Amino acid sequence: MRILLSLCVVLLGVWLLWSGRYSIEHTYVLVLGIVSCLAVAGIVRRMGIVDSEGHPVHLAGRAIVYLPWLLIAILRSNVDVALRILNPRLPVSPTLIRTRASQKTALGKVIYANSITLTPGTVSVDVEDDLVLVHALSRESAEELAGGEMDRRVRAVEGGS
């Protein structure tokens, strides 16, 4: 029930953001938005497609701690890639590495692989069992990823130690 309620809140929030109608004269629009959000939630409940993987509300609190760290990692990698492009003396040494994904759930592994891809200079190429094949622009970024900091932080988001 908690997941369904949070789905309604998210749907209504997105609807309000996109509608742009916030004045009292548009009350009927707000009522129609609420009704449509409740209808969608009722339909997906009846279809049985709302679960904790599709709408991971349980990760929201821990994700708030992870997202600032990820944004800083993205900014640092962005600067590193820009410097490698602008300065020909900095080496570009494309590297393929396999890094271990210690997450227990498929959702945790998806978060880890997507975090790698969001970081400039690295792309998750394949996820197989507990290994992620990563293409890195430089040996340094591959070594940093192999250090396991991102893996540890995603595991903490997932709820592991």
N, C-alpha and C positions, 0 to 999 in steps of 0.2 A: 504493500500500500504506500510505503514511504517513497518508493521509486516512482510510482504512478503520480503521486502528489508533486514530487519534484519535477517530473516531466511536464505537468500542467503549468507549473511556475515558469519553467524555462520556455515553454511554448508561448505563454502569455508575455513574458519579457521580450522575446524576439518579435512577437507580433506588435507589441507597443513600440518597440524601437523602429520597426519598419513602417508602421502606420503614421506616426508623427502627429496623431490626434490626441491632444491632452486637455482641451478646453471643455467646459461644462456643456457647450452647445453640441458637442459630439458624443454625448452620453450613449446614444443609440449605437454608435460605432463601437464603443467600448463593450457594451453588452453583447453585440454580435461577435466581437473578438473573444470574449469569455466563453460564449456558447460554442464557438467553433473549436476553441482549445479543449473544452470539455468533451466535445464530440470526438475529436481526434484521439484523446486519451481513452475514451470508452471503446473506440474501434480497435486501437492497438491492444487494449486489455483483453477484449474478446478474441482477438487473433492470437494472443499469447506470445507476442513478440517483444514485450518489455521485460528486460532482465538486467542484472547488475553489470553485465559486460557491455550491453548496448547503451546503457545510461548509468555510468559508474559514479553515482552520487557518493558512495562510501569513500571515494578517493579525494573528494573535494578539499577536505581539510589539509591532508598531507601534500596535495598538489600545490596549494598556496605557498608552501615552503619551498617546493622544488622549482616552480616557475621563475622566481627571481634568479636562482642559480643558473637555470638554463638560459635565460636572457643574457646574463653576463657571459656565459660560455659562447653564445652565438655572437655577441659583440666582439669578444676577443678573437674568435676564429675569423670573423669578418675582416678585422684589421689585419690579421696575419695573411689572409688570402689577398687582400688589396696590396699589401706591401710586397708580396711575392710577384704580383702582376706588374707593379710599378718599378721594382728594383730587380734588374736582370741578374745581379750577383747572388740574390737569395735563391737557393735551389728549389726547383719543382721536381720532386721525385715520386711519381705516382706509385702507390704501394697497395697491394691487396693483402689484407690480414683477416684472420678469423679470430673473433673475440668471443669469449664465453658470456652467455646471457644467463645470469643466475636467478632470474625471475621464475616464479612457480606457475604463474597463469599465462594463458595466451595474451590476455590484455596487457600484462606487465611486459611481455616480450615485444608487443606492438609499440608500447610507449617507449621502450628502449630503442628499438630500431628507428622509430620516427624521430626521436631526439637526436640520434646520430645523423640522420638525413637533414634535419633542420639546421645542424651546425655546418656552416660553410666550410668546404674543403673535404667533407666526408659524406659518403653516400652508402646506405645499407643496400647491398645488392641482393642478398639472400638470407633467409632465416630458416635454419634446419635444425630441429630438435633444440639443443642448448647452444648452438653456434650461430653467430651472425657474421656473414662475409661482408667486409667493409672495404670500399675503395677510398683511399686517402690521398690527398693531393701532395702531401709531404710525409717524409719519414717521421718528423717530429709530431705531427698530428696523429699518426698511427700509434706512436709510442705513448702519447698522452691518453689515447683511447684504451690502449692495452693496459694502462695503469689501473683502470677499473673504477675511477671516481664516479663516472656517469652511471655505470652499472650499479654501484652501491647506492647512489641516490635514487635511482628508479626502483630498486628493491625496497628502499624505505618508503617510497610512495605507495608501492604495492602492499606494504604492511609487514615486510620482512625485516630482519635485523641486519 
